[in-house]
Amino acid sequence: MELLNFAQLLVVFVSLTFAVIHFQLREKHLFHIVFAIFCASTAMYVAYKLTGNYWSPYHHLIGMFGIFTSSGYWLFARAFFRKSNPINHHHLLFVGLLSSCLILWHLIQFLGKIWLTNSEWISALATVLTELIDILYPGMLILIFWEGYRVLNNTTATQRKIATIYLSSFVFCVFSVMLIGATLPSGFMDGAVQDWLSAFAFLVILTSTHSLIRFRQHLLEQKSNSTPSDDEEKLLAARIQVLLVEEKLFLESNLRVADIARELDVPEYRIRAVMLNQFNAKNFNHYVNQMRIEHAKTILKAPDKQDWPVLVVGIESGFASAAPFTRAFKEFTGCTPGQYRKQQSSN
């Protein structure tokens, strides 16, 4: 047990160290602040487990400050992976619900062991809170997993690597604590196997997440210190043209900047910069729509396609429906597709 206490003290020390490091950063983002809160909460939770055999029932007072472990890590994941409005009121409401249940549970346990040991309604309330926490907690774990999983399909290779490391460490820790800990015999390691796995899992999460933050910060510093040369932009513009023209990606109705960035393994901001500097386009969508309209004009002029409805022409040109096709066509030509077809027929 003394060795377990040493491991738990190590987790507390590492947690508090990371909390201070990230909270005292001069230039910090929202995810730095949330991660610092998560680290501080982790320290309090492990301290609560550590003092359970020595300071009961007062260790529940410490546990009341360790309520932002899973919920705090979820908010961190949102702030880390999402660019705009990562944390809103409904997210805080969900976190507040779980946190309130945990605080009330610790308070009931504390009061019950001091004054109300024989109170039936206190016991019933504690049972209800336990059931509610057991429902909310797995949902929080799913949300933590989802924040990393959603990044795998929408970003560059570097960001996918970050998400892969994040998911690997998280899944490994959840698997270790919830599955391995549940399958081992209750008497294994004097019944402390769950506490050992929990301490190890916290160390993995803390160190891997801290490393990911440092790595991302390094990438941001490289990005701010490096400006692509004109030759590099021209080369990237040529690669974009190959995708759009030769591979005809502009005909895909759901094409986005993220798709091109992922295909070329470059940040999205570089694609936008090329659109502005090399193609003289307002934005990516404007440039792609211009290509689609030129393609639609060739269809509308083709003698063998005069019986094609406007909707079919729009879909064949990369638009999802007739309305956006008509709007874009009128923006670039000054007339509707039907009017353009009549003009070409009369000529």
C-alpha positions as CSV (number, residue, x, y, z in Angstrom):
1,M,0.0,0.0,0.0
2,E,2.9,2.4,0.7
3,L,4.1,1.9,-2.9
4,L,0.5,2.7,-4.1
5,N,0.5,5.9,-2.0
6,F,3.8,6.9,-3.5
7,A,2.3,6.4,-7.0
8,Q,-0.7,8.5,-6.0
9,L,1.5,11.2,-4.6
10,L,3.4,11.2,-7.9
11,V,0.2,11.8,-9.8
12,V,-0.7,14.7,-7.5
13,F,2.7,16.3,-8.0
14,V,2.6,15.9,-11.8
15,S,-1.0,17.2,-11.9
16,L,-0.2,20.3,-9.9
17,T,3.0,20.9,-11.8
18,F,1.2,20.9,-15.1
19,A,-1.6,23.0,-13.7
20,V,0.8,25.7,-12.7
21,I,2.8,25.5,-16.0
22,H,-0.3,26.0,-18.2
23,F,-2.0,28.5,-16.0
24,Q,1.1,30.8,-15.8
25,L,1.8,30.8,-19.6
26,R,2.0,34.4,-20.8
27,E,0.3,33.6,-24.1
28,K,-2.3,31.0,-23.4
29,H,-5.3,29.8,-25.2
30,L,-8.6,28.6,-23.8
31,F,-7.4,25.0,-23.9
32,H,-4.4,25.9,-21.6
33,I,-6.8,27.2,-19.0
34,V,-9.2,24.3,-19.2
35,F,-6.3,21.8,-19.1
36,A,-4.9,23.5,-16.0
37,I,-8.4,23.2,-14.3
38,F,-8.5,19.5,-15.3
39,C,-5.0,18.9,-13.8
40,A,-5.9,20.7,-10.6
41,S,-9.1,18.6,-10.4
42,T,-7.1,15.4,-11.0
43,A,-4.8,16.3,-8.2
44,M,-7.8,16.7,-5.8
45,Y,-9.4,13.5,-7.0
46,V,-6.3,11.4,-6.5
47,A,-5.7,13.2,-3.1
48,Y,-9.2,12.2,-2.1
49,K,-8.4,8.5,-3.0
50,L,-5.0,8.8,-1.2
51,T,-6.5,10.1,2.1
52,G,-9.4,7.7,2.2
53,N,-7.8,5.4,4.7
54,Y,-6.3,8.1,6.8
55,W,-8.7,11.0,7.0
56,S,-12.2,9.6,6.6
57,P,-14.7,11.1,6.3
58,Y,-13.0,14.4,5.7
59,H,-11.4,13.1,2.5
60,H,-14.9,13.7,0.9
61,L,-14.2,17.5,1.4
62,I,-11.2,17.1,-0.8
63,G,-13.2,15.0,-3.3
64,M,-15.6,17.9,-3.7
65,F,-12.8,19.7,-5.6
66,G,-12.0,16.7,-7.8
67,I,-15.2,16.8,-9.8
68,F,-13.8,18.1,-13.1
69,T,-11.8,15.0,-14.2
70,S,-14.0,13.6,-17.0
71,S,-16.0,16.8,-17.6
72,G,-12.9,18.9,-17.5
73,Y,-11.1,16.7,-20.0
74,W,-14.1,16.9,-22.3
75,L,-14.1,20.7,-22.2
76,F,-10.4,20.6,-22.9
77,A,-10.9,18.4,-25.9
78,R,-13.5,20.7,-27.3
79,A,-11.2,23.8,-26.8
80,F,-8.2,21.9,-28.3
81,F,-9.8,20.5,-31.4
82,R,-12.5,23.0,-32.3
83,K,-11.7,26.5,-33.7
84,S,-14.8,28.5,-33.1
85,N,-17.1,28.6,-30.1
86,P,-15.8,25.4,-28.6
87,I,-17.5,25.9,-25.2
88,N,-21.1,27.2,-25.0
89,H,-23.7,27.5,-22.3
90,H,-25.3,24.1,-23.0
91,H,-21.9,22.4,-22.6
92,L,-21.4,24.2,-19.2
93,L,-24.9,23.2,-18.2
94,F,-24.1,19.5,-18.8
95,V,-20.8,19.8,-16.9
96,G,-22.6,21.6,-14.1
97,L,-25.2,18.8,-13.8
98,L,-22.6,16.1,-13.4
99,S,-20.5,18.3,-11.1
100,S,-23.5,19.1,-8.9
101,C,-24.3,15.4,-8.6
102,L,-20.7,14.7,-7.5
103,I,-20.5,17.5,-5.0
104,L,-23.9,16.5,-3.5
105,W,-22.8,12.9,-3.3
106,H,-19.6,13.8,-1.5
107,L,-21.5,16.1,0.9
108,I,-24.0,13.4,1.7
109,Q,-21.3,10.9,2.3
110,F,-19.5,13.3,4.6
111,L,-22.6,14.3,6.6
112,G,-23.9,10.7,6.7
113,K,-20.8,9.4,8.4
114,I,-20.8,12.2,11.0
115,W,-24.4,12.9,11.9
116,L,-26.9,11.0,9.8
117,T,-25.7,7.4,9.7
118,N,-29.2,5.9,10.2
119,S,-31.2,8.3,8.0
120,E,-33.1,6.3,5.3
121,W,-33.8,9.3,3.1
122,I,-30.1,10.2,3.0
123,S,-29.3,6.7,2.0
124,A,-31.9,6.8,-0.7
125,L,-30.7,10.1,-2.0
126,A,-27.1,8.8,-2.2
127,T,-28.4,5.8,-4.2
128,V,-30.2,8.1,-6.6
129,L,-27.2,10.3,-7.1
130,T,-25.0,7.2,-7.6
131,E,-27.3,5.9,-10.3
132,L,-27.4,9.3,-12.0
133,I,-23.6,9.6,-12.0
134,D,-23.4,6.1,-13.4
135,I,-25.6,7.3,-16.3
136,L,-23.9,10.6,-17.0
137,Y,-20.3,9.4,-16.7
138,P,-20.3,6.9,-19.6
139,G,-21.9,9.6,-21.7
140,M,-19.0,12.0,-20.9
141,L,-16.5,9.3,-21.9
142,I,-18.3,9.0,-25.3
143,L,-18.1,12.7,-25.8
144,I,-14.4,12.8,-25.0
145,F,-13.8,10.1,-27.6
146,W,-16.0,11.8,-30.2
147,E,-14.0,15.1,-30.0
148,G,-10.9,13.2,-31.2
149,Y,-12.6,10.9,-33.6
150,R,-14.4,13.7,-35.6
151,V,-11.0,15.2,-36.4
152,L,-9.7,12.1,-38.2
153,N,-11.9,12.8,-41.2
154,N,-11.7,16.6,-41.6
155,T,-8.1,17.8,-41.1
156,T,-4.5,17.5,-42.3
157,A,-2.2,14.6,-41.7
158,T,-0.5,16.4,-38.8
159,Q,-3.7,17.1,-37.0
160,R,-4.9,13.5,-37.6
161,K,-1.7,12.3,-36.0
162,I,-2.4,14.5,-33.0
163,A,-6.0,13.1,-32.8
164,T,-4.7,9.5,-33.1
165,I,-2.3,9.9,-30.2
166,Y,-5.1,11.6,-28.2
167,L,-7.5,8.7,-28.9
168,S,-4.9,6.0,-28.4
169,S,-4.0,7.2,-24.9
170,F,-7.6,7.8,-23.9
171,V,-8.9,4.4,-25.2
172,F,-5.9,2.7,-23.5
173,C,-6.6,4.3,-20.2
174,V,-10.4,3.6,-20.3
175,F,-9.7,0.0,-21.4
176,S,-7.2,-0.5,-18.6
177,V,-9.4,1.0,-15.8
178,M,-12.8,-0.2,-16.8
179,L,-12.2,-3.5,-18.4
180,I,-8.9,-4.9,-17.1
181,G,-9.7,-3.7,-13.6
182,A,-13.1,-5.3,-13.7
183,T,-11.9,-8.7,-14.9
184,L,-9.0,-9.2,-12.5
185,P,-9.7,-11.1,-9.2
186,S,-10.8,-8.9,-6.3
187,G,-8.0,-10.1,-4.1
188,F,-5.3,-9.4,-6.7
189,M,-2.6,-7.0,-5.4
190,D,-4.4,-6.8,-2.1
191,G,-7.6,-5.5,-3.8
192,A,-5.8,-2.3,-4.9
193,V,-5.5,-3.1,-8.6
194,Q,-8.2,-0.5,-9.5
195,D,-6.3,2.2,-7.7
196,W,-3.0,1.2,-9.4
197,L,-4.6,1.2,-12.8
198,S,-6.3,4.6,-12.1
199,A,-3.0,6.2,-11.0
200,F,-1.2,4.8,-14.1
201,A,-4.1,6.0,-16.4
202,F,-3.9,9.5,-15.0
203,L,-0.2,9.7,-15.6
204,V,-0.6,8.5,-19.2
205,I,-3.4,11.1,-19.9
206,L,-1.5,13.9,-18.2
207,T,1.8,13.4,-19.9
208,S,0.4,12.6,-23.3
209,T,-1.9,15.6,-23.3
210,H,0.8,17.9,-22.1
211,S,3.1,16.6,-24.9
212,L,0.4,17.2,-27.5
213,I,-0.2,20.7,-26.3
214,R,3.6,21.4,-26.5
215,F,3.8,19.9,-30.0
216,R,0.8,21.9,-31.2
217,Q,2.3,25.1,-29.7
218,H,5.6,24.3,-31.6
219,L,3.6,24.0,-34.8
220,L,1.9,27.3,-34.2
221,E,5.2,29.0,-33.6
222,Q,6.6,27.6,-36.8
223,K,3.5,28.7,-38.7
224,S,3.8,32.3,-37.4
225,N,7.6,32.5,-38.1
226,S,7.4,31.1,-41.6
227,T,5.8,32.8,-44.6
228,P,5.5,30.8,-47.8
229,S,7.5,32.2,-50.7
230,D,5.9,33.1,-54.0
231,D,7.4,30.1,-55.7
232,E,5.9,27.8,-53.0
233,E,2.5,29.4,-53.5
234,K,2.7,28.9,-57.3
235,L,3.6,25.3,-56.8
236,L,0.7,24.8,-54.4
237,A,-1.6,26.6,-56.9
238,A,-0.6,24.1,-59.6
239,R,-1.3,21.2,-57.3
240,I,-4.7,22.7,-56.5
241,Q,-5.4,23.0,-60.2
242,V,-4.5,19.4,-60.8
243,L,-7.1,18.3,-58.2
244,L,-9.8,20.7,-59.4
245,V,-9.3,20.5,-63.2
246,E,-7.7,17.2,-64.1
247,E,-9.3,15.1,-61.3
248,K,-12.5,17.2,-61.6
249,L,-13.0,17.6,-57.9
250,F,-14.9,20.8,-58.6
251,L,-17.9,18.7,-59.7
252,E,-18.3,17.3,-56.2
253,S,-21.2,19.1,-54.6
254,N,-19.9,18.9,-51.1
255,L,-16.3,20.0,-51.8
256,R,-14.8,22.1,-49.1
257,V,-11.5,23.8,-48.3
258,A,-10.8,21.1,-45.8
259,D,-11.0,18.4,-48.5
260,I,-8.4,20.0,-50.6
261,A,-6.2,20.7,-47.6
262,R,-6.4,17.1,-46.5
263,E,-5.6,15.8,-50.0
264,L,-2.5,18.0,-50.3
265,D,-1.6,17.7,-46.6
266,V,-1.4,21.5,-46.0
267,P,-3.2,23.8,-43.6
268,E,-6.5,25.3,-44.7
269,Y,-5.1,28.8,-44.4
270,R,-2.6,28.2,-47.2
271,I,-5.4,27.1,-49.6
272,R,-7.3,30.3,-48.8
273,A,-4.1,32.3,-49.3
274,V,-3.5,30.8,-52.7
275,M,-7.1,31.5,-53.8
276,L,-6.6,35.1,-52.9
277,N,-3.0,35.7,-54.2
278,Q,-2.7,33.3,-57.1
279,F,-6.2,32.9,-58.4
280,N,-7.5,36.4,-57.6
281,A,-10.7,34.8,-56.2
282,K,-12.8,36.1,-53.4
283,N,-12.7,32.8,-51.7
284,F,-12.6,29.1,-52.4
285,N,-16.3,28.6,-52.9
286,H,-16.4,31.5,-55.3
287,Y,-13.6,30.1,-57.4
288,V,-15.1,26.6,-57.5
289,N,-18.5,27.9,-58.4
290,Q,-17.0,29.9,-61.3
291,M,-15.5,26.6,-62.6
292,R,-18.9,24.9,-62.2
293,I,-20.7,27.6,-64.1
294,E,-18.2,27.4,-67.0
295,H,-18.8,23.7,-67.1
296,A,-22.6,24.2,-67.0
297,K,-22.4,26.7,-69.9
298,T,-20.7,24.0,-72.1
299,I,-23.6,21.7,-71.3
300,L,-26.3,24.3,-72.0
301,K,-24.7,25.0,-75.4
302,A,-24.3,21.4,-76.4
303,P,-26.8,20.5,-79.2
304,D,-27.2,16.9,-77.9
305,K,-28.1,18.1,-74.4
306,Q,-30.8,20.6,-75.2
307,D,-33.5,18.4,-73.6
308,W,-31.6,18.3,-70.2
309,P,-33.6,20.0,-67.5
310,V,-31.9,22.8,-65.6
311,L,-31.8,20.7,-62.4
312,V,-29.9,18.0,-64.2
313,V,-27.4,20.5,-65.7
314,G,-26.8,21.9,-62.2
315,I,-26.3,18.5,-60.6
316,E,-23.9,17.5,-63.4
317,S,-22.0,20.7,-62.8
318,G,-21.5,20.1,-59.1
319,F,-24.5,21.8,-57.5
320,A,-26.7,20.0,-55.0
321,S,-30.0,21.5,-56.2
322,A,-31.5,23.9,-58.7
323,A,-31.7,27.0,-56.4
324,P,-28.0,27.5,-55.7
325,F,-27.2,26.7,-59.3
326,T,-29.5,29.4,-60.6
327,R,-28.2,31.9,-58.1
328,A,-24.6,31.2,-58.9
329,F,-25.3,31.2,-62.7
330,K,-27.0,34.6,-62.5
331,E,-24.1,36.0,-60.4
332,F,-21.5,35.1,-63.0
333,T,-23.5,35.5,-66.3
334,G,-26.3,38.0,-65.4
335,C,-29.0,35.6,-66.6
336,T,-30.6,32.4,-65.6
337,P,-29.6,29.0,-67.1
338,G,-32.8,28.9,-69.1
339,Q,-32.3,32.4,-70.5
340,Y,-28.7,31.5,-71.4
341,R,-29.8,28.4,-73.3
342,K,-32.3,30.5,-75.3
343,Q,-29.7,33.1,-76.1
344,Q,-27.3,30.4,-77.4
345,S,-30.1,28.7,-79.4
346,S,-31.0,32.0,-81.1
347,N,-27.4,32.7,-82.0
